[in-house]
Amino acid sequence: MNPTVSDSEVASEKSSSTLGRTILLVASCVVALLFVTDIVSLVSESDPVRFQRRATEASVNATYTLSIGLLWVRARYAVIVSIVAMALTVFTGAYLFSLLVVPLLVGLISLVETRRFAFRYLCITGLWAILIIVVRSYDVGFLIILVPLLAVAYFVALFARKYQDQRESDRRRIEDLRRKQQEAVEAERKAIARDLHDIVAHDITVISMQAKAAGFSGDPAVAQAALKVIGNTSKEALQDLRVMLNVLRSDGSATRVDGSLVDSAGNAASSLEILIGVEVFAERLIDLGHPTKTMADPRLAGLPQSAQAALYRVLQESTTNIVKHAEPHAACRIEALVVGDRVWLEIANSLPRHVMDQGFDVGGHSSGIVGMSDRMAAFGGTLSAKRVRGDWVVRAELPATTIDQDLKASEDTSEASDQL
């Protein structure tokens, strides 16, 4: 097979070959039946003169029948034999069988071979018809019958091939759509799983830690504060779950949460703003006994909502891991900045001195780390998690080109006005 031939062309050739084999089977049966009839007539002929004429016609018809049979092997062999048969027809005048076989050959070759090859064969048959008139000018009636048959066979075969190719193209397109639909479903399942993990893991972790604190403190004030955090966290978890369910609803109807309406995927994304997330999760870490420093660049508000949501989820997962694994009262740091041509979010917590250096391997971490990596990769970003100078640091980076261009334009305008 030619390596430059595309998959669509190969599929088209297979489709046309299937139709051609079906027609060839019918044509072979008809031609074989007619040839058997000629043989029976030859055997039953008693007149020597007629017997000789029928024998000549039978030899020409046998050549045509052989050309039809060779189509099962290779079209080029059939063309060579048919040219020999056409030459015999010119000198013998045995035209009747060729009126059926030659148009069949033109149609079948046009159906299964390339258009150039089929057109060349059509030209050969046209020259053959003209040669008959030159050699046997009194057989002009044969030309009047043959030429329309050749034209009809050629163009009908081209139309059938085009129709078959269109059907094959539609079938491939439907298969591609089904495959893309399945891929979209799988991607949506993964996205839903990540969101559920982000929501449930963080909030349940906070609730669990606060419940333990309330149980072991022995101080009613501490227990009351823990219960307050539990209540607020569970309320936020419930709201996040309802927002997600609204995104999945086909009718897009709203759900009432504490007197407010959460009604669309847009609202769900806008509720996950990174600047708000820095404040919220820093406050939660402080409430849990982790002194936390924050630094946030206001320009991050210009990020697309989908990118902000991805950074928000990374921040949520990272602070959850701090609550679960960090030492009590470990100092933390949250920075969301624009540095050069990169937007990066960094979450760090101090490590005990005895902790050994650890590298980052996606395969060896939890589904939360894998989910964070997938989120960043979707926006052309990266995620790293490793020990840096006694801190465990999670850094998520995105290209700075994702920042809203309108924000940059407004900054340029303000700078120009300041210079004036």
N, C-alpha and C positions, 0 to 999 in steps of 0.2 A: 504493500500500500504506500502511496505517495505520502511522505510525512507532512507535506504542506497542505494536505486536504483537511478541512475542518471537520469537527464532529457532526455538524449539521449536514454537510454535504455527504458524509458517509451514511448518516441515517436516511437521507433523501434517496441515495442510491439503493439502500436496502429496501425501502418502501416501494420504490419503482420496480425493483427486481421481483418482489413478491407479487405485485399485480401482473408483471410481464410473464412470470411462470404460470400463473393461472390461465392467461390468454393463450400462452404457448401450448399448454396442455390441451386445450380445446382445439386449437388450430392443428396440432399434430394428429389428433384423432380424426379430424375431418379430412385432412390431406391424405393420411394413411388409408382411410376408407375409400377415397376417390381413386387412389393408386391401386388398391386391391380390385376395385371395379374395372380399371383399365386392364389389369392382368387377366381377370376372368374373361373380359371381352376378347383379349388377344388369344387366349387359349381356345375359346369357342369359335374363332373365326376360321372358316374353311376356304375362302377365296384367297389364293396366293398373293394377288395384288393388294387387296385390303389388309391381309396379314402383314405384308411388308410395311405398309403405311402405319398400321397400328403399332408395329414393333418399333418404328422410328419414334412415334409419339410416346410410347411407353418408356423408351430410353431417356428421352428428354424429361418426361414426368418423374422418372426415377431420380434424375439429377436434382430436380426441384425438391422432391421429397427428402433426399439426402441433406439438402441445404437447411430444410426445416428441422431435421433431426440434429444437425450440428449446432443449432442454436442452444441445445442443452449442454453442449460442451464449451463452445466459444463462438462469439458472434463473428469474429473475423474469419474463422474457418467457413462459417455459413455464407459470408459475403463472397468469398473466393469461389466456392462451389456454385453459388447462384449466378455469378458472372459467367462461369462456364456454361451453365444452363441457358442463360439469356443469349449467349453466342450461338449455341446449338439451335435456339428458337429462330434466330435470324435466318439461318441457312435451311432449316427444315420446314418453317412455316407452322409449327405446332404451337399455336398461341393460346388455345383455350385454357389449359392448365395454368399458364403463367398469369392469366387475368385474375386468378385467385391467389396464387402463391406470392407473386412479386409484391402486391399491395400489403399482404400479410407480413412479409419480410420487412418492408419499409416501416410499417407500424410498430412491429416488435422491436426492431433495432432502435427506432426513435424513442421507444419507451424505456429501454434498459441501457443504452449506450449514451455517450456524450452527444450534445447537440451538434457539435462540429462533425463528429463521425457520422451521425445520422443524416446531416445535410449533404455530406459528400456522397453517401450512398444514394440519396434521392437524386442528386445530379447524375450519378452513373445510370440510374434507371431512366432518367430523362434522355440521356444520350443514346441509350439502348433503343428507346421508342423512336427517336429521330432516325437512327440507323436502319430500323425496320422499314421506314418510309423510303429511305434512300435506296435500299436494296430491293424492296418489294413495294413499289409505289402504288400498286393496286390494293394494298392492305391499309389504306388511310382510315378506314372505319375502325380498325383495331386501335389506332392512336386516339380517336375520338372517345373510345370507351376507356382506354388505359389511363390517360392523363388525369381525368377527374377522380378515378379510383386511387391513384397514387397521391393526389393532393388531399383527398379526404382521409386516407390512412395516415398520412404524415401529420396533418393538423389535429386530427382526433387523438392521436397518440401524444402529441405535445400538450393538448388540453388535459388529457387523463393524467399525464405526468405532473402537470402543474397542480391539478386538483389533489393528487396523492401527496405531493410535497407539502401543500398547504395543510392537509390533514395531519401530516407528520409534525409540521411546525406547531400546529395547535396543540397536539398531544404533548410535545416537549415543553411548550409554554405552560400548560396545565400542570405538568410534573414539577416544573421549576417553581410555580406558584405554591403548590402543595408543600414542596420542600422548604421554601422561604417561610410559609405559614407555620410549619412545624418548628423551624428554627426560632421564629418570633415567639411561639408559645413557650419553647424551652428557655429562651432568654427572659421572658416575662416571669416564668416560674422561679428562675434564679434571682431575679430582682425582688420578687415578693418574699422569697426566703431570706434574702439579705435584710430587707426592711423589717420583717418580723423579728429576725435575730437582733437587729439594732434596737428595736423598740422594747422587746421583751427582756433581752439580756441586761440592758442597762437598768431599766426601771425595777425589774425583779431583784437585781443585785443590790440596788440602793435600798429597796424595801427590806430585803433580808438583813443587810448590815444594820439598818436602823432598828429592826425588830430585836436583833441580838443586843444592841446597845441598850434598848429599853429594858430588856429582860435582866441584864447583868448590872445595870447601873445602881439600882437601889435608891436612886434619887428621883422623887416624883417630878421635879422640874425637867430633868434630863429625859425621863420617859415621856413627858408631855411634849417636849420638843421633837423627840423621835417620832411620836405618833403624828405630829403635824407634818413632818417631812414625808412620812408614809402616806398620809392622806393626799398631800399635794402630788406626790410622785404617781400614785395609783390613778389619780384624776387625769394627769397628763398622759399616762400610758393608755388609759381608756379613750381619751380624745384622739391620740395618734392612731389607735386601732380603728376607730370610727372613720377617721379621715382616709385611711388606707382602704377600708371597705367601700367608701364612697367612690374612690378612684376605680375600683373593680366593678361597680354597678354599671350595667349597660345603659340604664335610663338616666344616670347622672343626677339623681334626685338628692336633695339635701337631707342632712341629719342634724337635729337640734341637740346641741351640747351645752348644758347649763345656760339656756336662754339665748345662745348665739347659733348662727347657722354656719356649717362647714359644707360647702356645696360643690366643689369642683376639684379637679386635679391641680389646677392653677393655685387654688388656695392651699392645697396640701403642700405644694412646693414652696410657696411664699412663706409658709409658717416655719420653714427650715432655713432661716437666714443665718449665715455664718457669724455675723457680728452679734446677733442676739444669742446665738449658741455659745459664743465665748463668755458672755456675761452669765448665762444660765448655768453652764456646767462649772464655771469657776466658783459660783456661789454654792453649788452643791458640794464641790470638793471642800470648800471652807466649812460648810455645815458638818461635814463628816470628819473634820479635824485636820485637814490638809491645807496648810498655808499656801496660797496660790497667787502668783503674780501673772498679770495679763498684759498683752500689748496687741492692739488691733489697728489695722490701717483702714480708715474710712472709705478708701477707694474700692475696697472689696464689695461694697454695696452695689457696684456696677457690674459684678459678675452675673452671668445668666442664672436664673433660678435653679436650673438643673445642676449647674456646677456648685452653687451654694449648698444645695441639698446634699450633694456628694461629700463636700467638706464637712458639713454638719454631722453626717453619719460617721465620718472618720473620727471627728472630735468626740462624738457620743461613745463609740466603741473604745477609744483610747482612754477616756475617763472611767469607763466601766472597768477596764483592765487595771487601772490604778486602784480603784476601790477594792477589787478582788485580790490583787497580788502585792500591792505596795505595803511597806511598813507603816504602822500607825503613825500619824502625824508627819509623814514624809512630805517634804516641800515639793511643790509642783509649779510648773510654768506653762502657760498657754500663749503662743504668739501666732497671729494671723497677719502676714505682711506681704507687701509687694516688693520684691528685691530684684532689681535689674529687669530681666525679661521673664522672670518666674514669679508665680504666686505660690507661697508656701505656708503651710500650717504645721506648727511644731508643738507637740505636747511632750513634756518631760517631767519625770519625777526622780527624786534622789534615791539611790540604791545603797543598801548596807555595804560595808567594806568587804565582807566575806564573799560577796556575789562574784562569780567568775565572769570573765568576758564572754559575751554571747553574740553570735552573728545572727543574721536574718535569713531564714529559709522558709519559703512559703509552704513547702510540703510538710514541714514539721510543726506548723502553728495551727491554731484553731481556725474554724470556719470564719470567725470574725475578722482575723488578719487577712485571710484569703478574700473575703468580701470587700475589705478596704482596698486591697490591691486591684481587684476587678473594677471598683468604682473609679479609681484614678486612671487606670488604663483606658477606660471608656472615653476619657477626655484628653488622652495623649499625655497623661501625667505619670508620676512614679510614686512609690511608697517605700520607705525604709524604716526599719525598727532595729535599733542596736544600742549598745552602751557607748556613751560619749562622756569622758571625764567624770565618771562616777554617777552619771544620770542615765536612766533608760529613756531614750528619745525616739519618738515616732514622728517622722516628717513626711507630709504629703505635699507634693509639688505639682503645679499645673502651669501650662504656658500662659504668660501674661497677656497674650493676644486675645484671651477669652474675656478680658475686661471690656465693658460696654464702651464702644467708640464715642458715644455721645458724651460720656464723662470726660474722656480725654480732650474732646473738642471744647468742652466748657472750660477746662483748665487752661487750654491754650488761649482761649478768648480772654480769660481773667488775667493771664500773664501779660498779654498784649495791652490790656487796659491799664495795668499797673505801670508798664513802661511809658505809656503816654502821660 
